[in-house]
Amino acid sequence: RMHLPDARLMMRTVGPRFGDPESVDHGVVVIDSVAVPGIPATRWVYATRPVFLSMDPSILTFLSASILKPEILNFRISYLDLSCSASTVDSIPDHPSSADFKRAEMQTLFASMYDQLQKALRSDGLASRQKLRGELVLLDPDHRVKPQRSKYWVFYEGANGNTLMKERDVHALDQLQDAATGLSLACGGLASLLFTFVFFKLARKGIRARNMEKRAQTTLLKQKLGEIKDKEENKLDEQIHAAEGNPFLQPLLLIDLLVLEPILSKLLNSLSRFCHEHLVVKHPTYHKSPAQVVPVEPVKEAAESPPKAETRIPMPAGQEDKRPFIYMRHFRATYTQYCIKHSLEPVQSRDEIIRFLVNKYNLRSTRETVWRIRGVRWRQDSEPVAVAPTKGETGEEETSLWKFMNAKAVVTKDRRNHWLDMKNNRLPSGALQKGIRQRYMEWCEQKKEMPV
C-alpha cells in the first residue's frame, strides 16, 4: 500500500492538472519509490503525451524550439508491505536488475504498485472506473535515453480483470519521430549548405563592389587633384583581386562590411572624427611686454573728474603671419580620402566645414589674392642650366629678367602642381617663401645687373 501522505500530495498536485480526463495541462511526472523491506526501489514516469516518452524532454524541447516543452514534476514516495511474510521480504531485492523484472512474483508486486499509483494520479482516488488521461510506465534498470535503446514496461488489464505488465515494443510513434528527426536534420543540412553558398556569392560580390567603389572615388579625387597613383590605390587593387577568392578568409572585412560600416556611417560624425584623429590646433601665444601707462584726455563733465589712465599691451608686428595653416583644398582632399578609406559619409558643403571648425576649434578661414605664374618651378641646384639662345636667334635683346628666369626657373607646363608666386608668402608650416620679385632683386644685386 502507498504511504497515505504521499498519495494525498500527488492527488492534490498532479490530478487536477495532468491526471484527470478533463485536465488540459501537459507535463511529465517522475516518481521514485524508496526501497523498504519487501518493496524494491523503482522509477515510474507519467506523461500526458506519448511523445514525451519517446524522447528525452530536454532534447525534444531543443528540437521543437520550446513548442513541445513539458513541465516536469518530481516526487519521492514510499510503500508499505502488508503481507508480513519473511519469505517475500527475502526474495525481493532492494535494487532489482532487468532479469528480476521478468520474475512472476516481481511482476505481481509491480502490478499492485501500479494500481496504487494510478489512483494517486487522479483527484478522486476512489473513482475506479475513471481512466488516466496520460500513460504511466515503469522504467527498466537498463533503460537509456536516445540515441541509445529505451526500455520500459507498460501495464494492461488481463482477461480475468487483473493487472498485467509487459515490455513496451517499438511504438509507431517512435519510428515516426525518428524519421522526422532524421528528415529535419537532412533538410537543415541542405538549407545551411544553400545559405552558405548564397552568402558566399553575395559576400564576395559585396566586397568587390565596395572595393571598386572606393577605388573609383579615390581615382576621381586623384584626377581632380592632378596626383598620380599611390600606395592606397595599389592596396585597393590588391583587395579587389583578393575578393575574387574566398571571402570567408577575410572575416574582419566581412564584419566591417555587414555590421560596422552601416552602423558607423549613420552614427559617427565623419568630420568630427577626422579632426580628432588628424588635426593639431596650435593657437598663437603672444609674449606680453611690460604694461605701459598712457595718459588719456579726461572726459568733460559737469563736475571735474581726476585724470584717468588705460593699460595697453602692444602685439608684436607680423607675429600672426608666422602661424602655420592648411589650405582648404588640401584639408578637404585629405578629409575625403579619410572618408573613402573608412566608408564614412563626407560633409560636402565648404561653409558647413568652416562653421564646424569655428565652433569647435575657434579656427578662422581667410581668403587671399595672390599673383602666380603657373606651369613653372624653381630650378634645383643639381639641375643643369639650359643654354641661352643668342641674340641673333631670337632677334631680341637679353634683359636681366630674361637671364634670371633662364637660370633659376624651369617650365614644366604642369599648371596644377607647379607655380611661382610674384610676392613673398608664408608656407603652411609658417616658413617664409620668397617670391619672384625678391629673388630677382637679390640675383641682380649679386650679378651686378640692372633690374627691369
C-alpha positions as CSV (number, residue, x, y, z in Angstrom):
1,R,0.0,0.0,0.0
2,M,1.2,3.5,-0.8
3,H,2.0,5.8,2.0
4,L,-1.1,7.9,2.6
5,P,0.5,11.5,2.9
6,D,2.4,10.8,-0.4
7,A,-0.8,9.7,-2.1
8,R,-2.7,12.8,-0.9
9,L,0.1,15.1,-2.1
10,M,0.0,13.6,-5.6
11,M,-3.8,13.7,-5.8
12,R,-3.7,17.4,-4.9
13,T,-0.8,18.4,-7.2
14,V,-1.0,16.1,-10.2
15,G,-4.6,15.2,-10.5
16,P,-6.3,18.5,-11.4
17,R,-3.6,19.5,-13.9
18,F,-2.4,16.3,-15.6
19,G,-4.2,13.1,-14.3
20,D,-7.9,13.8,-14.6
21,P,-9.6,13.3,-18.0
22,E,-10.8,16.9,-18.1
23,S,-7.4,18.4,-17.3
24,V,-5.7,20.4,-20.0
25,D,-2.1,21.0,-18.9
26,H,0.8,18.9,-20.3
27,G,3.8,17.6,-18.4
28,V,5.9,14.8,-17.2
29,V,5.7,13.4,-13.6
30,V,8.8,11.4,-12.4
31,I,8.1,9.2,-9.4
32,D,10.8,7.5,-7.4
33,S,9.8,4.9,-4.8
34,V,12.1,4.3,-1.8
35,A,13.3,0.8,-1.1
36,V,11.8,-0.7,2.0
37,P,11.6,-4.3,3.2
38,G,9.5,-6.2,0.7
39,I,9.3,-3.2,-1.7
40,P,12.1,-2.5,-4.3
41,A,13.3,0.9,-5.4
42,T,11.7,1.8,-8.7
43,R,11.2,4.7,-11.1
44,W,7.9,5.5,-12.7
45,V,7.2,8.1,-15.4
46,Y,3.8,9.5,-16.2
47,A,3.4,11.6,-19.4
48,T,0.3,13.4,-20.8
49,R,1.6,12.9,-24.3
50,P,3.2,9.8,-25.7
51,V,5.9,11.8,-27.5
52,F,7.3,12.8,-24.1
53,L,8.1,9.1,-23.6
54,S,9.7,8.6,-27.0
55,M,12.4,11.3,-26.5
56,D,14.2,12.9,-23.6
57,P,12.3,16.1,-22.7
58,S,15.4,18.3,-23.0
59,I,16.2,17.1,-26.5
60,L,12.5,17.4,-27.5
61,T,12.5,21.0,-26.2
62,F,15.6,21.8,-28.2
63,L,14.4,20.2,-31.5
64,S,10.9,21.8,-31.2
65,A,12.1,25.2,-30.3
66,S,10.3,25.0,-26.9
67,I,7.0,24.3,-28.7
68,L,6.8,20.8,-27.0
69,K,8.3,21.8,-23.7
70,P,6.7,19.8,-20.9
71,E,6.5,20.8,-17.3
72,I,8.4,18.3,-15.1
73,L,7.4,17.3,-11.6
74,N,9.3,15.0,-9.3
75,F,8.0,13.0,-6.4
76,R,9.7,10.7,-3.9
77,I,7.2,8.2,-2.3
78,S,7.2,5.1,-0.2
79,Y,5.1,1.9,0.1
80,L,4.2,-0.3,3.0
81,D,4.4,-4.1,2.7
82,L,1.3,-5.5,4.4
83,S,2.0,-9.2,3.6
84,C,4.3,-9.6,6.7
85,S,5.9,-12.6,5.0
86,A,9.5,-13.3,5.7
87,S,10.0,-15.3,2.5
88,T,8.6,-12.5,0.4
89,V,10.9,-10.0,2.1
90,D,13.9,-12.2,1.4
91,S,13.0,-12.8,-2.2
92,I,12.5,-9.1,-3.2
93,P,15.8,-7.3,-3.8
94,D,16.1,-3.6,-2.9
95,H,17.5,-2.7,-6.3
96,P,16.3,-5.3,-8.9
97,S,18.0,-6.0,-12.2
98,S,16.5,-6.3,-15.6
99,A,16.2,-10.0,-15.2
100,D,14.3,-9.6,-11.9
101,F,11.7,-7.6,-13.7
102,K,10.7,-10.8,-15.6
103,R,10.0,-12.9,-12.5
104,A,6.4,-13.6,-11.8
105,E,6.4,-12.5,-8.2
106,M,8.1,-9.2,-9.1
107,Q,5.6,-8.5,-11.9
108,T,2.7,-9.2,-9.4
109,L,4.3,-6.7,-7.0
110,F,4.8,-4.1,-9.7
111,A,1.1,-4.5,-10.8
112,S,0.0,-3.8,-7.2
113,M,2.2,-0.7,-7.1
114,Y,0.8,0.4,-10.4
115,D,-2.8,0.2,-9.1
116,Q,-1.9,2.4,-6.2
117,L,-0.1,4.9,-8.3
118,Q,-2.8,5.4,-10.9
119,K,-5.3,6.2,-8.1
120,A,-2.9,8.8,-6.6
121,L,-2.5,10.5,-10.0
122,R,-6.3,11.4,-10.1
123,S,-8.0,13.9,-8.0
124,D,-10.5,11.3,-6.8
125,G,-8.7,8.1,-6.0
126,L,-11.9,6.2,-5.3
127,A,-13.2,6.7,-8.9
128,S,-12.0,3.3,-10.1
129,R,-13.7,3.5,-13.5
130,Q,-12.1,6.8,-14.3
131,K,-9.1,6.3,-16.6
132,L,-5.9,8.3,-16.5
133,R,-5.5,11.0,-19.1
134,G,-1.9,10.0,-19.9
135,E,0.3,7.0,-19.8
136,L,2.1,5.6,-16.7
137,V,5.1,3.4,-17.3
138,L,7.8,1.6,-15.2
139,L,11.4,2.2,-16.3
140,D,13.7,-0.8,-16.6
141,P,17.1,-0.7,-15.0
142,D,18.6,-1.0,-18.5
143,H,16.6,2.0,-19.8
144,R,18.7,4.6,-21.7
145,V,17.6,7.7,-23.4
146,K,18.0,8.2,-27.2
147,P,20.0,7.7,-29.2
148,Q,20.5,4.6,-27.1
149,R,17.7,2.0,-26.7
150,S,14.9,2.9,-24.4
151,K,13.3,0.1,-22.3
152,Y,10.3,0.4,-20.0
153,W,7.2,-1.6,-19.0
154,V,3.5,-0.9,-19.6
155,F,0.5,-2.3,-17.8
156,Y,-2.8,-3.5,-19.1
157,E,-5.9,-5.3,-17.8
158,G,-6.0,-9.1,-18.3
159,A,-8.8,-11.4,-19.2
160,N,-9.8,-12.0,-15.6
161,G,-9.7,-8.3,-14.7
162,N,-6.3,-8.4,-13.0
163,T,-3.4,-6.0,-14.0
164,L,-0.6,-7.4,-16.1
165,M,2.7,-5.9,-17.4
166,K,4.8,-6.3,-20.5
167,E,7.8,-4.8,-22.1
168,R,6.9,-2.0,-24.4
169,D,7.5,-2.7,-28.0
170,V,8.9,-0.2,-30.5
171,H,6.0,2.2,-30.9
172,A,4.9,3.5,-34.3
173,L,5.3,7.0,-32.8
174,D,9.0,6.3,-32.1
175,Q,9.6,5.3,-35.7
176,L,7.7,8.3,-37.0
177,Q,9.7,10.6,-34.6
178,D,13.0,9.1,-35.6
179,A,12.1,9.6,-39.2
180,A,11.0,13.2,-38.6
181,T,14.2,14.0,-36.7
182,G,16.4,12.5,-39.4
183,L,14.5,14.3,-42.1
184,S,14.7,17.6,-40.1
185,L,18.5,17.2,-39.8
186,A,18.8,16.4,-43.5
187,C,16.7,19.4,-44.5
188,G,18.6,21.6,-42.1
189,G,21.9,20.5,-43.5
190,L,20.8,21.2,-47.1
191,A,19.4,24.6,-46.1
192,S,22.6,25.5,-44.3
193,L,24.7,24.5,-47.4
194,L,22.4,26.5,-49.6
195,F,22.5,29.5,-47.3
196,T,26.3,29.3,-47.1
197,F,26.6,29.1,-50.9
198,V,24.3,32.1,-51.4
199,F,26.1,34.1,-48.6
200,F,29.5,33.2,-50.2
201,K,28.4,34.6,-53.5
202,L,26.8,37.7,-52.1
203,A,29.7,38.4,-49.7
204,R,32.2,38.1,-52.5
205,K,30.1,40.4,-54.7
206,G,29.6,42.9,-51.9
207,I,33.4,43.1,-51.0
208,R,34.3,43.5,-54.7
209,A,31.7,46.2,-55.2
210,R,32.8,48.0,-52.1
211,N,36.5,48.0,-53.1
212,M,35.7,49.0,-56.6
213,E,33.6,51.9,-55.4
214,K,36.4,53.0,-53.1
215,R,38.9,52.8,-56.0
216,A,36.6,54.8,-58.3
217,Q,36.2,57.5,-55.6
218,T,39.9,57.6,-54.9
219,T,40.8,57.7,-58.6
220,L,38.3,60.6,-59.2
221,L,39.8,62.5,-56.3
222,K,43.3,62.0,-57.6
223,Q,42.2,63.2,-61.0
224,K,40.7,66.3,-59.5
225,L,43.9,67.0,-57.6
226,G,46.2,66.1,-60.5
227,E,48.0,63.4,-58.5
228,I,49.3,60.1,-59.7
229,K,48.5,56.6,-58.4
230,D,49.8,56.0,-54.9
231,K,50.1,53.2,-52.4
232,E,46.4,53.5,-51.4
233,E,45.2,52.7,-54.9
234,N,47.7,49.8,-55.1
235,K,46.3,48.4,-51.9
236,L,42.7,48.7,-53.2
237,D,43.8,46.8,-56.3
238,E,45.1,44.0,-54.2
239,Q,41.8,43.9,-52.2
240,I,39.8,43.8,-55.4
241,H,41.9,40.9,-56.6
242,A,41.6,39.1,-53.3
243,A,37.8,39.5,-53.3
244,E,37.8,37.1,-56.3
245,G,38.8,34.3,-53.8
246,N,37.1,33.1,-50.6
247,P,35.6,35.9,-48.6
248,F,35.5,33.7,-45.5
249,L,39.3,34.0,-45.4
250,Q,38.7,37.7,-44.6
251,P,36.4,37.6,-41.6
252,L,37.3,41.0,-40.3
253,L,36.5,42.6,-43.6
254,L,33.1,40.7,-43.7
255,I,32.3,42.1,-40.2
256,D,33.2,45.6,-41.3
257,L,31.1,45.3,-44.4
258,L,28.0,43.7,-42.9
259,V,27.9,45.2,-39.4
260,L,30.3,48.0,-38.5
261,E,30.2,50.2,-41.7
262,P,26.4,50.6,-41.9
263,I,26.2,51.4,-38.2
264,L,29.2,53.8,-38.1
265,S,28.2,55.6,-41.2
266,K,24.9,56.5,-39.5
267,L,26.1,57.2,-36.0
268,L,29.5,58.8,-36.4
269,N,30.2,62.4,-37.5
270,S,33.0,61.9,-40.1
271,L,34.2,65.5,-39.8
272,S,34.5,65.4,-36.0
273,R,36.3,62.0,-36.1
274,F,38.7,63.2,-38.8
275,C,39.6,66.4,-36.9
276,H,40.0,64.5,-33.7
277,E,42.4,62.0,-35.2
278,H,44.4,64.2,-37.7
279,L,44.0,67.8,-36.8
280,V,46.5,69.5,-34.5
281,V,45.4,73.0,-33.4
282,K,48.0,75.5,-32.3
283,H,46.6,78.8,-31.1
284,P,49.0,81.7,-31.1
285,T,50.8,82.6,-27.8
286,Y,51.8,86.3,-27.6
287,H,54.7,87.4,-25.5
288,K,53.4,90.3,-23.4
289,S,55.6,93.3,-23.0
290,P,55.6,95.3,-19.8
291,A,52.4,97.3,-19.4
292,Q,52.6,100.9,-20.4
293,V,50.5,103.6,-18.8
294,V,49.4,106.1,-21.4
295,P,47.5,109.2,-20.2
296,V,44.1,109.8,-21.7
297,E,42.3,113.1,-22.1
298,P,39.7,113.5,-19.3
299,V,36.1,113.5,-20.2
300,K,34.5,116.8,-19.7
301,E,31.6,116.5,-17.3
302,A,29.6,118.9,-15.2
303,A,31.9,118.3,-12.3
304,E,35.7,118.0,-13.0
305,S,36.9,114.4,-12.5
306,P,40.5,113.4,-11.9
307,P,42.6,112.2,-15.0
308,K,42.2,108.5,-15.9
309,A,44.7,106.1,-17.4
310,E,44.3,102.9,-19.5
311,T,46.6,99.9,-19.9
312,R,47.6,98.9,-23.5
313,I,49.6,95.8,-24.5
314,P,51.1,96.1,-27.9
315,M,51.2,93.0,-30.1
316,P,54.5,92.2,-31.9
317,A,54.2,93.2,-35.5
318,G,54.0,90.4,-38.0
319,Q,53.6,87.6,-35.4
320,E,50.2,86.4,-36.7
321,D,51.6,85.9,-40.2
322,K,54.0,83.2,-38.8
323,R,51.3,80.9,-37.7
324,P,51.0,77.5,-39.5
325,F,47.9,76.9,-41.7
326,I,46.3,74.5,-44.1
327,Y,45.0,75.2,-47.5
328,M,41.3,74.4,-47.6
329,R,41.8,72.4,-50.8
330,H,44.4,70.2,-49.1
331,F,42.2,69.8,-46.0
332,R,39.2,68.7,-48.0
333,A,41.2,66.3,-50.1
334,T,42.7,64.6,-47.0
335,Y,39.3,64.6,-45.4
336,T,37.7,63.0,-48.4
337,Q,40.4,60.3,-48.6
338,Y,39.8,59.5,-44.9
339,C,36.1,59.1,-45.5
340,I,36.7,56.8,-48.5
341,K,39.1,54.7,-46.5
342,H,36.7,54.3,-43.5
343,S,33.5,54.1,-45.6
344,L,32.1,57.3,-44.0
345,E,29.8,60.0,-45.5
346,P,31.9,63.2,-46.0
347,V,30.5,66.7,-45.4
348,Q,30.3,68.2,-48.9
349,S,29.5,71.8,-48.0
350,R,32.5,74.1,-47.6
351,D,30.5,76.5,-45.4
352,E,29.5,73.7,-43.1
353,I,33.1,72.6,-42.7
354,I,34.1,76.2,-41.8
355,R,31.3,76.6,-39.3
356,F,32.3,73.3,-37.6
357,L,36.0,74.4,-37.3
358,V,34.9,77.8,-36.0
359,N,32.5,76.4,-33.4
360,K,34.7,73.6,-32.1
361,Y,38.3,74.7,-32.6
362,N,37.9,78.5,-32.8
363,L,39.6,78.5,-36.2
364,R,39.1,81.0,-39.0
365,S,39.1,80.7,-42.7
366,T,40.5,83.6,-44.7
367,R,40.8,84.3,-48.4
368,E,43.9,85.8,-50.0
369,T,44.6,87.0,-53.5
370,V,48.0,86.0,-54.9
371,W,49.8,86.7,-58.2
372,R,51.1,83.4,-59.6
373,I,52.8,82.1,-62.7
374,R,51.6,78.5,-63.2
375,G,53.4,75.7,-65.0
376,V,56.8,76.9,-63.7
377,R,59.0,75.8,-60.8
378,W,62.4,76.8,-59.4
379,R,65.4,75.0,-60.7
380,Q,67.3,72.8,-58.3
381,D,70.9,73.4,-57.7
382,S,71.8,70.0,-59.2
383,E,69.9,70.6,-62.4
384,P,71.9,71.9,-65.4
385,V,71.2,75.4,-66.7
386,A,69.7,75.5,-70.2
387,V,71.8,77.0,-72.9
388,A,70.5,80.5,-73.6
389,P,69.8,81.3,-77.3
390,T,71.9,84.1,-78.9
391,K,70.6,87.5,-79.8
392,G,70.7,86.6,-83.5
393,E,68.4,83.6,-83.0
394,T,65.7,85.5,-81.1
395,G,66.1,88.9,-82.5
396,E,65.5,90.4,-79.0
397,E,67.8,92.0,-76.5
398,E,68.7,89.9,-73.5
399,T,67.4,91.5,-70.3
400,S,68.3,90.8,-66.7
401,L,64.8,89.4,-66.1
402,W,65.2,87.0,-69.1
403,K,68.6,85.9,-67.8
404,F,67.3,85.4,-64.3
405,M,64.3,83.2,-65.4
406,N,66.5,81.2,-67.7
407,A,69.0,80.5,-64.9
408,K,66.6,79.9,-62.0
409,A,63.3,78.7,-63.4
410,V,62.1,75.5,-65.3
411,V,59.0,75.5,-67.5
412,T,57.1,72.3,-66.8
413,K,53.6,73.3,-68.1
414,D,52.1,71.5,-65.1
415,R,49.7,74.2,-64.1
416,R,48.1,72.2,-61.3
417,N,51.2,71.3,-59.2
418,H,53.9,73.8,-60.3
419,W,53.7,77.6,-59.8
420,L,55.7,80.6,-58.6
421,D,54.4,83.5,-56.6
422,M,55.2,87.0,-57.5
423,K,55.4,88.2,-53.9
424,N,56.6,86.7,-50.7
425,N,54.2,84.5,-48.8
426,R,54.0,82.0,-46.0
427,L,54.0,78.2,-46.4
428,P,51.6,76.1,-44.4
429,S,54.4,75.3,-42.0
430,G,54.7,79.1,-41.3
431,A,58.1,79.5,-43.0
432,L,58.6,82.4,-45.4
433,Q,58.8,81.6,-49.1
434,K,60.4,84.2,-51.3
435,G,58.6,85.3,-54.4
436,I,59.9,86.0,-57.9
437,R,60.4,89.8,-57.1
438,Q,62.7,89.4,-54.1
439,R,64.7,86.5,-55.7
440,Y,65.1,88.6,-58.8
441,M,66.3,91.7,-56.9
442,E,68.8,89.6,-54.9
443,W,70.1,88.0,-58.1
444,C,70.5,91.4,-59.8
445,E,72.4,92.6,-56.8
446,Q,74.6,89.5,-56.8
447,K,75.3,89.6,-60.6
448,K,75.6,93.4,-60.8
449,E,72.7,93.6,-63.3
450,M,70.3,96.3,-63.8
451,P,66.8,95.2,-62.7
452,V,63.9,95.8,-65.1
